[in-house]
Amino acid sequence: MKVGFIGLGIMGGAMALNVRSAGYEMVVYDVRREAAAPHLKAGAKWADGPRQVAQQSDIVFTSLPGPREAETVGAELLEGMRPTAAWFDLTTNSPTVVRRLNARFAEKGIPMLDAPVSGGPRGAQTRKLALLVGGASAVFDRFRRVLDAIGDRVIYIGPIGAGSVAKLVHNCAGYAIQAALAEVFTMGVKAGVDPLELWAAVRQCSLGRMRTFDRLGNQFLQGKFEPPDFALKLAHKDGALATELARELGVPMRIASLTHAEMTEALNRGWGERDSRSFLLLQEERAGVKIAVPAEKIQQVLDRG
């Protein structure tokens, strides 16, 4: 199996070297030829553009800056790829763009899957990466061995675009969580607590001891808020104390204040005796979705590790 790789930047370059280290014959391309130097030294061949990569490859990977570049490269790949080949886009891309590209490729009988990665530059170097894959499951299965050369967590999620949606959920959650943590930590430091001691302490509390996304499985994913683990009325009190302290100190707490306002709305609906996470139902209503996953299905995912 001959592997084509386009985009040899910080992430793509490391991933391509791992594919070559796994023993695959490779052809590579980047807009900067000098980026391919370590790959050519490792035995990969150079191609003069995406179309030339496509003509020589059984599977093509792209690791690009964004949707615009993916569409440009995709147009060239479409001119050169054989129906027996497949394109896996590792780019953090727009689900809309991914689905549009998939439809164009499907017209010529060529499978295209989205497979954005998570793990950062260090993960790309060490192969400690998650690949979040959307597209035809049979194509995923056919090329699974090559995907395993890139990451240690290769996860098939569902139809085309599912991988990109999952990546955006993950990344946006990370930024939002960091913003919330910055709020409360600046409040804690301004209240007189040493930042290192504050961090060392809270990471040993209940939130710090559990993986962030694991907590969603307790109430939110199940849609089960009774009986409560911790009552909303008590959580509302805690939120009030924190935001009051912030006002005393002159620390802006936009995210925390919004969260407390959500809790207040939930209290006004008579949910005070329900679980503290019941205010999350307000967002379900606004989004027009209903989430109710059986507890045993959630446990099966947790058991995977």
DAWO-V47173 format. One record per pair of residues at least 4 apart in sequence whose C-alpha atoms are under 7 Angstrom apart, sorted by the first residue. I is the first residue (numbers start at 0). J is the second residue. D is the distance in Angstrom with one decimal. If there is no record, write none. Layout:
I,J,D + I,J,D
This chain:
0,23,6.9 + 0,24,7.0 + 0,57,6.0 + 1,23,6.5 + 1,24,5.0 + 1,25,5.7 + 1,56,5.1 + 1,57,5.3 + 1,58,6.8 + 2,23,6.7 + 2,24,6.2 + 2,25,4.8 + 2,26,6.4 + 2,56,5.4 + 2,57,6.1 + 2,58,5.2 + 2,59,5.9 + 3,25,5.7 + 3,26,4.8 + 3,27,5.7 + 3,52,5.7 + 3,53,6.9 + 3,56,5.3 + 3,58,6.1 + 3,59,4.4 + 3,60,6.1 + 4,15,6.5 + 4,26,6.4 + 4,27,4.8 + 4,28,6.5 + 4,59,5.7 + 4,60,4.8 + 4,61,5.9 + 5,27,5.8 + 5,28,4.9 + 5,29,5.8 + 5,49,6.9 + 5,60,6.2 + 5,61,4.7 + 5,62,6.4 + 6,11,5.6 + 6,28,6.5 + 6,29,5.0 + 6,61,5.9 + 6,62,4.9 + 6,63,5.6 + 7,11,4.5 + 7,12,3.9 + 7,29,5.8 + 7,34,6.0 + 7,35,6.6 + 8,12,5.1 + 9,13,6.6 + 9,120,6.3 + 10,14,6.3 + 10,120,5.5 + 10,123,5.8 + 11,15,6.0 + 11,62,5.2 + 12,16,6.3 + 13,17,6.4 + 13,123,5.5 + 13,124,5.1 + 14,18,6.4 + 14,123,5.5 + 14,124,6.8 + 14,149,5.6 + 15,19,6.3 + 16,20,6.0 + 16,38,6.3 + 17,21,6.3 + 17,148,6.2 + 17,149,6.1 + 18,23,6.3 + 18,148,5.3 + 18,149,6.2 + 19,23,5.2 + 19,24,6.8 + 19,25,6.6 + 21,148,6.1 + 24,43,6.7 + 25,43,4.9 + 25,44,6.2 + 26,43,5.5 + 26,44,4.5 + 26,45,5.6 + 26,46,6.4 + 26,52,6.3 + 27,43,6.8 + 27,44,6.2 + 27,45,5.2 + 27,46,6.0 + 27,52,6.7 + 28,45,6.2 + 28,46,5.7 + 28,47,6.8 + 28,48,6.1 + 28,49,6.8 + 29,34,6.8 + 35,39,6.1 + 36,40,6.2 + 37,41,6.2 + 38,42,6.5 + 38,43,5.4 + 39,43,4.7 + 39,44,6.0 + 46,51,5.7 + 46,52,5.7 + 47,51,6.2 + 48,52,6.4 + 49,53,6.2 + 49,72,6.3 + 49,75,5.8 + 49,76,5.8 + 50,54,6.3 + 50,75,5.0 + 50,76,5.1 + 50,78,6.4 + 50,79,5.0 + 51,55,6.6 + 51,79,6.9 + 52,56,6.3 + 53,59,6.7 + 53,76,5.5 + 53,79,5.0 + 53,80,4.8 + 54,79,4.9 + 54,80,5.5 + 57,84,4.5 + 57,85,6.7 + 58,84,5.3 + 58,85,4.9 + 58,86,5.9 + 59,85,6.3 + 59,86,4.8 + 59,87,6.2 + 60,86,6.1 + 60,87,5.0 + 60,88,5.7 + 60,89,6.7 + 61,87,6.7 + 61,88,5.0 + 61,89,5.7 + 61,90,6.7 + 62,88,6.6 + 62,89,5.1 + 62,90,4.9 + 63,68,6.3 + 63,69,6.5 + 63,90,5.3 + 64,68,6.5 + 64,90,6.8 + 65,69,6.3 + 65,90,6.4 + 65,91,6.4 + 65,92,5.6 + 66,70,6.2 + 66,92,5.2 + 66,93,6.1 + 66,96,6.6 + 67,71,6.4 + 68,72,6.1 + 69,73,5.7 + 70,74,6.2 + 71,75,6.9 + 72,76,6.2 + 73,77,6.1 + 74,78,6.8 + 75,79,6.8 + 76,80,5.8 + 77,104,6.7 + 80,84,6.5 + 82,108,5.5 + 82,109,4.7 + 84,109,6.7 + 85,109,6.2 + 85,110,5.1 + 85,111,5.9 + 86,110,6.4 + 86,111,4.7 + 86,112,6.3 + 87,111,6.0 + 87,112,4.9 + 87,113,5.7 + 87,114,6.1 + 88,112,6.4 + 88,113,4.9 + 88,114,5.6 + 88,115,6.9 + 89,113,6.5 + 89,114,4.7 + 89,115,4.2 + 89,116,6.2 + 90,115,5.3 + 91,115,5.3 + 91,163,6.5 + 92,97,6.9 + 92,163,6.1 + 93,97,6.1 + 93,163,6.6 + 94,98,6.1 + 94,160,4.8 + 94,163,5.5 + 94,164,6.2 + 95,99,6.2 + 96,100,6.1 + 97,101,6.1 + 97,113,6.7 + 97,160,6.0 + 98,102,6.2 + 98,159,6.2 + 98,160,6.0 + 99,103,6.5 + 100,104,6.3 + 101,105,6.0 + 101,111,5.3 + 102,106,6.5 + 104,108,6.4 + 104,109,5.1 + 104,110,6.4 + 104,111,6.6 + 105,109,5.4 + 105,110,6.2 + 112,132,6.9 + 112,133,5.7 + 112,134,4.7 + 112,159,6.1 + 113,132,5.6 + 113,133,5.3 + 113,134,6.7 + 113,159,6.5 + 113,160,6.3 + 113,162,5.9 + 113,163,6.5 + 114,130,5.7 + 114,131,5.1 + 114,132,4.2 + 114,133,6.4 + 114,162,5.8 + 115,130,5.8 + 115,131,5.6 + 115,132,7.0 + 115,162,6.4 + 115,163,6.2 + 115,166,6.6 + 116,128,6.5 + 116,129,5.5 + 116,130,4.6 + 116,131,6.2 + 117,128,5.7 + 117,129,5.1 + 117,130,6.7 + 118,122,4.6 + 118,123,6.7 + 118,127,6.6 + 118,128,4.9 + 118,129,6.5 + 119,123,6.3 + 120,124,6.3 + 121,125,6.3 + 122,126,5.5 + 122,127,4.4 + 122,128,5.2 + 123,127,6.6 + 123,128,6.2 + 126,149,5.8 + 126,150,4.8 + 126,151,6.1 + 127,150,5.7 + 127,151,5.5 + 128,150,4.4 + 128,151,5.7 + 128,152,6.1 + 129,150,5.7 + 129,151,6.4 + 129,152,4.4 + 129,153,5.7 + 130,150,6.4 + 130,152,6.2 + 130,153,4.8 + 130,154,5.9 + 131,153,6.6 + 131,154,5.2 + 131,155,6.3 + 131,156,6.7 + 131,162,4.6 + 132,154,6.0 + 132,155,4.8 + 132,156,5.8 + 132,161,7.0 + 132,162,4.6 + 133,155,6.3 + 133,156,5.7 + 133,157,5.1 + 133,158,5.0 + 133,159,4.4 + 133,160,5.5 + 133,161,4.8 + 133,162,4.6 + 134,157,6.3 + 134,158,4.5 + 134,159,3.9 + 135,139,6.4 + 135,158,6.4 + 136,140,6.2 + 137,141,6.2 + 138,142,6.4 + 139,143,5.7 + 142,146,6.6 + 143,147,6.2 + 144,148,6.8 + 146,150,6.7 + 146,153,6.9 + 147,151,6.2 + 147,153,6.6 + 156,161,6.1 + 156,162,6.3 + 157,161,5.6 + 160,164,6.2 + 161,165,6.2 + 162,166,6.2 + 163,167,6.2 + 164,168,6.2 + 165,169,6.2 + 166,170,6.1 + 167,171,5.8 + 168,172,6.0 + 169,173,6.2 + 170,174,6.4 + 171,175,6.2 + 172,176,6.0 + 173,177,6.1 + 174,178,6.2 + 175,179,6.3 + 176,180,6.1 + 177,181,6.1 + 178,182,6.4 + 179,183,6.5 + 179,254,6.1 + 180,184,6.0 + 181,185,6.0 + 182,186,6.4 + 182,252,5.8 + 183,187,6.2 + 184,188,6.1 + 185,189,6.0 + 186,190,6.1 + 186,245,5.9 + 186,250,6.0 + 187,191,6.7 + 187,192,5.9 + 188,192,4.9 + 188,193,6.1 + 188,194,5.8 + 189,248,7.0 + 192,197,6.3 + 193,197,6.0 + 194,198,6.1 + 195,199,6.0 + 196,200,6.0 + 197,201,6.2 + 198,202,6.1 + 201,207,6.3 + 202,207,4.0 + 202,208,6.4 + 203,207,5.5 + 203,208,5.8 + 204,208,6.2 + 205,209,6.7 + 209,213,6.8 + 215,219,5.3 + 215,220,5.8 + 216,220,5.1 + 216,221,6.6 + 216,297,6.4 + 217,221,6.9 + 218,222,5.8 + 218,223,5.1 + 218,224,5.8 + 219,223,6.8 + 220,290,5.9 + 220,291,5.7 + 220,292,5.6 + 221,290,6.9 + 221,291,4.6 + 221,292,4.8 + 221,293,6.1 + 221,294,6.3 + 222,290,6.1 + 222,291,4.9 + 224,273,5.8 + 224,274,4.9 + 224,277,5.9 + 225,273,5.6 + 225,274,6.2 + 226,273,6.7 + 226,274,6.9 + 227,273,5.4 + 227,274,3.9 + 228,274,5.9 + 229,274,5.5 + 229,275,5.6 + 230,234,6.5 + 230,271,6.5 + 230,272,5.3 + 230,273,5.6 + 230,274,4.7 + 230,275,5.0 + 231,235,6.0 + 231,271,4.9 + 231,272,6.1 + 231,273,5.9 + 231,274,5.4 + 231,275,3.6 + 232,236,6.4 + 232,266,7.0 + 232,271,4.6 + 232,272,6.6 + 233,237,6.5 + 234,238,6.2 + 234,275,5.8 + 235,239,6.2 + 235,259,6.6 + 235,262,6.0 + 236,240,6.3 + 237,241,6.3 + 238,242,6.2 + 238,259,5.8 + 239,243,6.0 + 239,259,6.9 + 240,244,6.2 + 241,245,6.3 + 242,246,6.3 + 242,252,7.0 + 242,255,7.0 + 242,256,6.5 + 243,247,6.3 + 244,248,6.3 + 245,249,5.9 + 245,250,4.9 + 245,251,6.8 + 245,252,6.9 + 246,250,6.1 + 252,256,5.8 + 253,257,6.2 + 254,258,6.2 + 255,259,6.2 + 256,260,6.2 + 257,261,6.3 + 258,262,6.4 + 259,263,6.2 + 260,264,6.3 + 261,265,6.3 + 261,278,6.2 + 262,266,6.2 + 262,278,5.5 + 263,267,6.2 + 264,268,6.5 + 265,269,6.8 + 265,270,5.8 + 265,278,5.2 + 266,270,5.1 + 266,271,5.1 + 273,277,6.4 + 279,283,6.9 + 280,284,6.3 + 281,285,6.4 + 282,286,6.1 + 283,287,6.0 + 283,288,5.4 + 283,289,6.3 + 284,288,6.6 + 292,296,6.9 + 293,297,6.6 + 294,298,6.3 + 295,299,6.3 + 296,300,6.7 + 297,301,6.4 + 298,302,6.0 + 299,303,6.6
